[in-house]
Amino acid sequence: MTLLWGFLWGVAAVATIAGGAILGVWWERKVSARIQMRYGPQQIGPFGSLQMIADVPKLLFKEDIVPALADKAIFKYAPLFVFGPVAVSMVVIPFTAGWAPLDTSVGVLFFLAVPSIEVIAILLSSWASHNTLSTLGGLRATAQMISYEVPRSLAVLAIVLLAGSLRPLDVVAAWRWWWMPLTFVAFVIYFIASIAEMNRGPFDIPEAESELVAGYFADYSGMRWASFMMAEYGAMIAASLFGAALFFGGGWPFGGALGVVVLVVKAVLIMTAIMWVKWTFPRLRQDQLMSFCWKVLTPLALVQLVVIGVVLAWL
Amino acid sequence: MSSTVDGIVFLALAFATIGGAVMMLATRNVVHAAFWLLEVMLATAGLYMLLSAEFLALVQVLVYAGSVAVLILFTIMLTLRRREDAIRDFEPGWGAGILAVLFGGALLFAVERFSAQMRPGVMPEVVPDVAAFGEKLFTSWAVPFEIASLVLLVALVGAVWWSGGDGQ
């Protein structure tokens, strides 16, 4: 029975991410167009909202090219493992007070640990392409994702420390409005580190078009390429939902179905901010990226933890 | 019903673990070997999950699949001078064979000799949660825990110093 539910949630998570990615791409094109003083897609459907319906079949019918020298087995199936962990990590998100698809006592750790499988899939797919630019992109992506896991986990730890539990539902239940100013620094660190984790601008050094063509997925086309795209948007959706749930109290101040709506609205705001950052800042350099992670974000996250510790003792 | 499902899942995971280990040894491509090692690690995490040891399973995923396997792949990719070098001939040496037979024999002997004294552990009625684990870790096991973190810190500082070069 549990297994059956597991499969059902898997299907639901994949459908959510696929739908979310379609909407997300449209929203991103609109947001980026506004930032660049354009209109963006506007021909198909109201405000161009059906543009992606036209784009998805195009992706599905594209030729699936496997390079002749590629490591066939890894090249073909690694994209699945890029996308899979992101979809799995969605199940622990507390969508409303007292309800998450998978209620587990280590949910926060689950959300941080499971996507780390994605790193190795990216590394393997980049290597399997038999392409120097891809491999370079893969190595960059790996270094970046492993490094930024540290400040990201430390930032989440601040909330866990306040709530005294690793269970996302407990965190949402314990959440108070004055946590927002208190953990603001932690949220900013989580926000920045999440952008770096999903390899988006200004941290898109692994896929820098101007030097590495498209980095680790340069040789992919059709649906295999789309699964990288969906993984990126899926990571964005998951990180936004999880951030909204942990740092902004989930559906607070509402519960039940209205709570889910509020959570989604908060997550969309965070997603829009992620896009805003991408279309505003220029791409960083590799050494800037690393020193920013280890010399700015990580110490700052530790200071935030100390502050929370002091506040907890004083409460 | 539930125990049947558990049994099927256990069989699948056990097959994945042992099969992955065999494949890791059998493949001639070192990158494939690293991939099979990753598969073994993930299947082991699944086995922990089946034992209701969720925390251990997640740490297994985070540390072994997320970091150790990446480290191994990094090392392989950075030390391969040509991509073709990834494929090696299967050349078992006599020494390795003798060592394997000796080790396997010792293991069999030990299992045979001491199996009467070993009793399977009893699963507790209620699985202790991660909070109980943390309490144990920071009270009765605080000193070993701190020593372990100190050792890791020393290794980390050493690695940074080592890779820093002469200029710094």
Boltz contact constraints between the chains, C-beta under 6 A:
constraints:
  - contact:
      token1: [A, 3]
      token2: [B, 5]
      max_distance: 6.0
  - contact:
      token1: [A, 105]
      token2: [B, 129]
      max_distance: 6.0
  - contact:
      token1: [A, 105]
      token2: [B, 130]
      max_distance: 6.0
  - contact:
      token1: [A, 106]
      token2: [B, 54]
      max_distance: 6.0
  - contact:
      token1: [A, 106]
      token2: [B, 55]
      max_distance: 6.0
  - contact:
      token1: [A, 106]
      token2: [B, 58]
      max_distance: 6.0
  - contact:
      token1: [A, 106]
      token2: [B, 130]
      max_distance: 6.0
  - contact:
      token1: [A, 109]
      token2: [B, 58]
      max_distance: 6.0
  - contact:
      token1: [A, 110]
      token2: [B, 58]
      max_distance: 6.0
  - contact:
      token1: [A, 113]
      token2: [B, 58]
      max_distance: 6.0
  - contact:
      token1: [A, 113]
      token2: [B, 61]
      max_distance: 6.0
  - contact:
      token1: [A, 113]
      token2: [B, 62]
      max_distance: 6.0
  - contact:
      token1: [A, 116]
      token2: [B, 62]
      max_distance: 6.0
  - contact:
      token1: [A, 116]
      token2: [B, 66]
      max_distance: 6.0
  - contact:
      token1: [A, 117]
      token2: [B, 65]
      max_distance: 6.0
  - contact:
      token1: [A, 119]
      token2: [B, 70]
      max_distance: 6.0
  - contact:
      token1: [A, 120]
      token2: [B, 38]
      max_distance: 6.0
  - contact:
      token1: [A, 120]
      token2: [B, 69]
      max_distance: 6.0
  - contact:
      token1: [A, 120]
      token2: [B, 70]
      max_distance: 6.0
  - contact:
      token1: [A, 123]
      token2: [B, 73]
      max_distance: 6.0
  - contact:
      token1: [A, 142]
      token2: [B, 70]
      max_distance: 6.0
  - contact:
      token1: [A, 166]
      token2: [B, 130]
      max_distance: 6.0
